[in-house]
Amino acid sequence: MHTLFKFSVLLLSIVFFNISSYAQESKTDTIKVFGNCNMCKEKIEGSLKEKDGITAKNWDRKTKLLVVTYDAAKISKEQIGQKIADVGYDNQYATATEKAYKKLHSCCQYDRPKQPAGDENK
């Protein structure tokens, strides 16, 4: 019986250690992302995948703000900005290439800032 107790304690310790080592470093940030419409919203939010550590995302077309919750151990806010820029949307962490911007639907082509968004905040 004593051996069974020791085995149970050991097993519970291993399980607890494994669970705690996989705990997420959940973080929420707000990122300025340029865009115009609901099609932009779908594309901006769609560029951010759960497999990359994104747990929640919501872009507001009126305020141009994206609230994103993510696992900071898997992805940084700068990497999130790059993923958004890769699909054509300038933001405070990355600027879309001209090629990516030109691929946007005409209603999604926003007035681009004269300088990369957020350079003064980097």
FENPE-V940695 format. One record per pair of residues at least 24 apart in sequence whose ideal C-beta (glycine too) atoms are under 7 Angstrom apart, sorted by sequence separation. I is the first residue (numbers start at 0). GAP is how many residues later the second one is. D is the distance in whole Angstrom. If there is no record, write none. Layout:
BEGIN
i & gap & d
I & GAP & D
I & GAP & D
END
This chain:
BEGIN
i & gap & d
36 & 24 & 6
35 & 25 & 7
91 & 25 & 5
92 & 25 & 6
32 & 26 & 6
34 & 26 & 6
90 & 26 & 6
91 & 26 & 3
89 & 27 & 5
25 & 29 & 7
34 & 29 & 7
91 & 29 & 6
33 & 30 & 6
32 & 31 & 6
31 & 32 & 6
47 & 32 & 6
31 & 33 & 6
32 & 33 & 5
29 & 35 & 5
30 & 35 & 5
47 & 35 & 6
29 & 36 & 7
46 & 36 & 5
29 & 37 & 5
30 & 37 & 6
46 & 37 & 5
27 & 39 & 7
28 & 39 & 6
46 & 39 & 7
27 & 40 & 7
43 & 40 & 6
46 & 40 & 5
27 & 41 & 4
25 & 43 & 6
26 & 43 & 6
42 & 44 & 5
25 & 45 & 6
26 & 45 & 4
43 & 45 & 6
24 & 46 & 6
30 & 46 & 7
23 & 47 & 4
24 & 47 & 4
24 & 48 & 5
28 & 48 & 5
23 & 49 & 7
30 & 49 & 7
30 & 50 & 6
32 & 51 & 6
34 & 54 & 6
33 & 55 & 6
32 & 56 & 5
33 & 56 & 5
33 & 57 & 7
32 & 58 & 4
31 & 59 & 6
30 & 60 & 6
31 & 60 & 5
30 & 61 & 6
30 & 62 & 7
38 & 66 & 6
38 & 68 & 7
39 & 68 & 5
38 & 69 & 6
36 & 70 & 6
35 & 71 & 6
36 & 71 & 6
35 & 72 & 6
34 & 73 & 7
35 & 74 & 5
34 & 75 & 6
33 & 76 & 5
33 & 83 & 7
31 & 85 & 6
31 & 86 & 7
END
